[in-house]
Amino acid sequence: MNAEATARGASIDKLSDMNTPDTESPRRQRRPQAERTAGTRAKVIEAAITCIHRLGYGPTTITVVAQEAGVSRGAVTHQFPAKTDLMIAVLRAVYEQDSEHYERSVAALSPLEWVRALPATMWEAISRPSAIAVMEIMLAARSDPNLAAKLREAQQKIDLEAHAWVLERLQAAGIDDRPDGEAVHRLFVAAVRGLALEAVFMQNRAEVEKSIAVLAETLRHLYPVLAMKP
């Protein structure tokens, strides 16, 4: 083999080496389909919450939510065929977020102190933009029978779960619930929701927080043991 042929062979070998994938180099791994789907779903729900809080229920269409989420309209309707389906998903997602908020508060306080601080903890959760968005959905359900039926069913389940959890916290604090404990729970939730709406409309959060303090005092009257124990 002459020198020219040898050089040509070496050149071909070099090109071959350049075109051969490096098996040792890390490759970008695609996320599993289920993970991508869950990510898109979460992104769409958060976008819906943002839009409802910023624009209100009516202007929050599937198209608007898709634009906010940075996905196609088809990606939204694949997850949520109708706006009603998305709204129910928002309700459940906000409840899960609120549950995490309450769990963190449990970790930060003794059982008795947690019960005493419950109205303030509820205010922190219910006055957040996500909770205001849920109230927008509830108000819209008045004129949408299909949404109202689905929303009512989902909310009833949430109410049962939430009250059962509050009972656990009362027991942890050594407090017996009242015979009308479920009505008391409903009263406090409704009161804090109403105050949250007033704060949005009147822009008087500082004044509303004085009313939250009155709710805390009312709780001590309803459960005298809260005032007696150190």
Steps between C-alpha positions, in 0.01 A plus 500: 500500500652835397514812716201663325275199566613486859417868556160456332421204727598694811275788392203267450559342841503845659171598336348172610606568858341847484166359379487219754287588808689515825335231706649645817339846461181559698180504297202723571228281644138575415264504794252213510163575338315483831738755651463735203121469519497575872727800442271640232195444718655685794610785274150537357336500844739767630437707187124470555538621860706797383249593229192467722658713772616763253210506253205335673313185404326616182804622301701193603448284192687186400689705241605762757617230739699329224675828418581561867635145539704521179338191350265434209125510541498132406736421788247654739193328354688169500523531879172685554242452222277777641552814705293341777749213527785748540313693769440185706870417466584850625275449804671175592851634436440802722367274774819293480712816519301618801544159666877538467473847654311363800742210539792744517319698768450180702874438493571851628264509800394285793156339456334747738667805348401377155131499596530847650663628182253327267308814387829671404622187323172478309535867403850440363365219280164643394628850417759371252444557126434129444217498755354821355498323163298216652247750634473649150413152374240455776333829411497410130328170579185692593423544129649171374298195616751251363791666679291539814414130518859385455640769727252421776588130490874569513465762775291268718779242491757766585288627790474150647875442471582841648265461798634151575852642501401784737350239734837325506671826594248565780559152637877555483450812714287307751182689404161336463305626202164663550182319392462770236870492409435455130278810498772695683754394238266605219440835669869580528574400140212714372602795718862494384394462136273802533774705660742398225256627236456825691877548515521455121217744431566761769880472504487508882703197599624658824143570613385151404778348707344666806188297424713186482616579855133519604447154349789372712332643810171341394675164469617529862141562609377198305779282646565646850787262556704713256481793741567291809807304399840676498 
